[in-house]
């Protein structure tokens, strides 16, 4: 079906936004497709050997590649290719079948060498804007992320400026593997200034091509397996969160908003409480931290919900009510990965009075999303009782 035929097939009916998914991972159909968006002088440097991206083999201990083995088997497009590579099939599964109104796209790419990473992410931005946000976004329900390199904040700032006016680019995305530089360090100020000035949140998500020296290190050394690494993911976010507050990033950039993606959130309240206690006892050491750390977090930080804890639903709701983080949480599925949390599973795990904010309200406010979207063929308009 051509782009014009697809556009004509779309119904013009507007339906209410009920669910916003803040963590979806698109993939190019092939490396050759991605290469077609890269600067010609870089094609042979980054592909096909990948030496400029990651010369150290990935530590994921399965016979399959990371990208293949981390994906849902049923998300592979019927026309061929890996899961997440067909925008229209993803729309069928996620927007129609799962009932998601708007989905935020986070391509996963990183590199070892600074300039290579900048070029790689710039290439992904061109591809994402053309394919997912352009040719396959007549409905306007895909929202993109401006991928930038944390290693080169000045170039990252220029990349933000390059895409800031795009109608469907809704945030900046960088990896948290920052070679020992925590997020509150002034190293990132050029990036934060550009993002804040353009009203774009800065999101962070671990990337899938991570070689040994870029993974979060334990005090006792490298994790032995991928599942050790995956389970310890929140430890990296804890360090960055404390740095953002204690190192004054939010005081230097009052409009900065940061999103921690796919690291869970049940760890946030204990960390906030501990930061408050430290601040109260040692305020003389932190004259630039003018408010309680938890106040900074509530105003400036958002967490996505996936992966949800596999705990008793009633007890989990009670814990969330005690945490009182309903204004800081945004629903996410992690589509098309095996750790996918479906909306129907997630909704019932949130306290009733927090569901609307978590499932749509907080993301709508943060990203400036519309209250209605175009319905797709075969999609039934949702009602407010979906999240009540």
N, C-alpha and C positions, 0 to 999 in steps of 0.2 A: 504494500500500500504506500502510495506516495505521501509526501508531507501535506499536499493540498487535500488529498483524499482523507487523510487522517483528520485534518482540521475540519473538513466538512462533516465527518462522522461524529465529531464531538457535539453533544447537545449544548445549547446555550443556557440551559437551566442553571441557576445559581443555587448552591446548597451551602448550609452553614458549616463553618469550620468547627469540628468537634474534637479532632485529635491531631496534634502536631508531633511528628516523630523527629527527634533531634539527632539521630545517629543512623545514617544509612550510607553504605559503602559501594559506590559505583566502580566498575573496572572497565578498562578499554577492551574492545573485542580481541585485539591482538597487539603485540609489541609494534608490529609494522604500522598499525593505525596510529599509535602514540608517536612513533618516530616521524610521522608525516607532519606533526605539529612542532617538532623540535628545530632549533637553528641547525642548518646543514652542517656547520663546522663541529657540532657536538654529537651528531648521530653516531659516528664511529667511535667516539670516546666513551659514550655511556652504553651503547648497544653495539653488538649483541653480547659482548663479554661481561658487561656490567662492572668492570673493574673500578670505574670511577664512582660507582654507587656503593658497592660493598664487597671488597676483595676477600673478607673473611667469611667462610661458609656460615649459613644460618644454623643456629643451634637447635632448631625444632626437630625433635627426635622421632620422626615417622618416615616411612618410605616415600610418602608423597610430599609435594611441595607445600609450603605454608599456605599459599593462597588457595590451593585446591582443597586441602584437608581441613581448612577452617570454615568451609562454606556448607550451607545446607544443600543436601543432595537434590531436594525437590525444587530448589531455586534455579537449577540449570535451565536455560532457555530451551524450549522444544526445537528451535531451529539450530541448536548447537552453540558452543561457547561455554564459558564458565559463568557461574551465578553472579549476577550483578552487572553483566555486560550488555544486557538488552533492556533499554529504558522502558519499552512498551510492555515487555513481559513483567518487569519489576512493577510497573504501574498496575498491571492486572493483579498481581499477588499482594502488593502492599496497599495501594490506594483503593482498589475495588474490593478484593476479597477480605483484607484485614481492616478496611474502613478508615485508613489514615487520610486526613484531609490535605496536609502539607508535609513534605519530607525534606529534611536538611541533609545535604550530601557532603560526605567527608572522604575524598579520595585518600588512599593510604600510600604514601611514597616518602622515602627518605634516602639520604646518601651520606657517605663519610666525608668526602671532600667538599668544602664550603661552596666553591663556585659551581661544582657539579650539582650539588643539592639545589642551589638557586635555579639553575637552568632546568633541572628535572621538574621542579615544582611549577615553574613558569610554564613549562610545556603542558603539565597536567591542567593548569588553569585555562590555557587555550583550548585544549580538548574538551574539558568540562563545559565551558561556555558555549562551544559550537555544537556539541552532541546533546548533552543532557539538558542544558539550559536554553538551547536554541532549537535545533531540528526536532527534538522530542519533548518540547515543553509548551505546546500550544495551549494546554490547560493551565499553565502557570503554577503548577503545584510542586515542581522541583525547585528547591532553593540551594544555592551553591556556597562553597567555602573557598576563599582566596588562600591557597596554599603558599606558605612562605618559609624561608629557612631561618631558624633561630640562630644559626651560626653567623649570619650576615644581616644584622638588623637594619643597616642603611639601605641595602638592596631590598630587604623585606618591606621597608617603608615605601620605596618606590613602586614595588609590586602592588601594594595596597592602593596607592594613588592611581595606578593603571586601571584597576578594576572597581574602584569605589563607586563610580557612577552607574555600574551595571544594575539593571532593575532586579535581577535575581541573585546577585551575590550578597549574602546576608551576614557573613562573618569572616574573620581571618582565622586561619588554621595553622598551627605549628606543632612540632613534636616536643614532648617534654624531656626527651633525651638531649640535654643541653651541655654535655661535656663539663659538668661540674659548676655551671653558672645557674644559680636559682633565679626564678622568675622575677623576684623583687630587685634584682641587681640593675643598676643604671645602664648596663650593657643593652637592655631591651628598650630603653627610652625612645629612640627614634621610631621603632615599630609601634609602641604604645601611643605615642603622640599622633602618628598618622591614623591609627585605628580610631582613637578617641575623637579626633577632629572630624572624621568622616562618619561618626556614629555607628561604628562596627565593633561588635564584641570580639575579643580574642579567645578562640577556643583552642584546646589542646587535646591530643589523642595520640596514644602510642602507635607507632607505625609497624608494618608487618615485615619489613625487610631488614630488621635490626641485627647487625652483626654483634659479636661478643662485646666489643669495647663501647657500644652505645646503649647496652641494656642497663637498667638500674642495678647497681651493685649492692649486695648485702654487706654489712660490716665483716662478715665471715667469708666473703668472696662471691663468685658467680653462682647463680642457681644452676642446678644440674639438668633440669628439664624445663620444657616450655610451660608445663602446668605449674611449676614453682614460680616462674616468672609471672604468669597470668594471675595467680593468687596474691602475689605481693604488689601488684600494680598500684593499689591505693597508697603504699608507702612512699612512692615517688610523688604522688599528688599532695600528700601531707607536707612534705618538705617544701614544695613550691608554694603551697598555700601560706605556710608560716612566713616564708620569705616575702611574699607579696605584702603581707601586713606589717611585719616587723622591720622590713627594709624600706618601707615608705612608698611603695609604688602607687598606692591609691591616693596618697597625699600629693605626690608629684603629678598624678593624672586623675583628677577628680571624676572625670567622665568615663574612665576605663571600666569595662565589664569583662570578666573572665569566666569561661565555661570549661569545667572539667568533664570530659566525655568518657564514658565507659569505664570509670573507676569506682562505680558504686557511690554511695553517699552515707551509709550508716556510720562511717568513721568520722564524719564531719563534726557532729555535735560534741563528742568527747574532746576532739582537738580544739574546737572553739572554746570550750570550757577551760581547758588547760591553758590556752593562750591568755584568756581573761585573768586567770589566777596569777600567771607570771607577770602580766602587765600591772596588775594591782599591787603586787609585791615589789616590783622593780621598775616603777615608772621613771625613776631618776635615770635609768639606763636607756630609756626609750622616749626622750622628750619630743621626738617627731611623731610619735604615735599618740594622737590627740584624743582618740576615742577608744572605747573598749574594742578589742580585736573582733569580737563576735559581731559588733555593729558594722565594722568594715565588711565582714564576710556577707552578712545579710543584705547589704546594699550593693556590693560590687561583684559577688560571685554566684554562679549558678552551677548546679550539678545535674547530670542526666541520670536517669533511674537505673538503666541496665548496667550490670546484671543485678536483678533483684535477688535478695536473700531468699533462699529456699527454707523458710521458717513457717511455723503455724500462722495462718492468716490472721486470726484474731490477735495473737500476741504481737505479730508484726505491725498491725494497725495501731495497737496500743503504744508500741515503741515510737512509731512515727508521730503520734499525737504528743508524746512526751518530748520528742525532738523539736517539734514546732518549726519545721523547715519547709512548710508547704509553699511559701513564697519563693523558695530557692531551688525547687526541684522541677525538672522538665522531663517529660516522658521520652523514652527512646526504645527502639526495638533491637538495634544492631543488625538489621537486615543487610545482607543475606547470610550472616554467619550462623553457625550451629548454636550459638548461645542466645539466639533470638528470643526476645520476650514479646509475646503477642499482646495487643491492646486488651483483648478480653481477659487474658490472664492477669495483666497488670492492674487494670482498673479496680478489681475487687480486693486488691491488696492495700489500697490506699484508704485512709479514713474518708467517709463520705463528704465531710466539709472541705477536704483538700483536693478532691478529684478534679474538679473543673480547672483549678489553677495548675495542677500538675500535668493534666492531659492536654491542655491547650492555652490556658490563660497566661501563664508565665512566659512561654515561648512567644506567644502572640505579642505580648508587651515588649519583650526584649528585642525581637527582630522586626517589629513594626509590621506584622502580618495582617492581611485583610480578614474580615469577619466572615466572608463568603468566598467560595471558589466555584469554578465551572465543574459541573458533574460530568463524569465519563460515561460512555455507553455501557449499560448494564448496571450502573451504580444506583442504588436506592438512597434517596436523601436521608441522612441521619437526623435524629431528633435529640433534644437536650437530655432525654432520659438515658442516652448512651453513657453519659458520664455522671449520672446522678446516683 
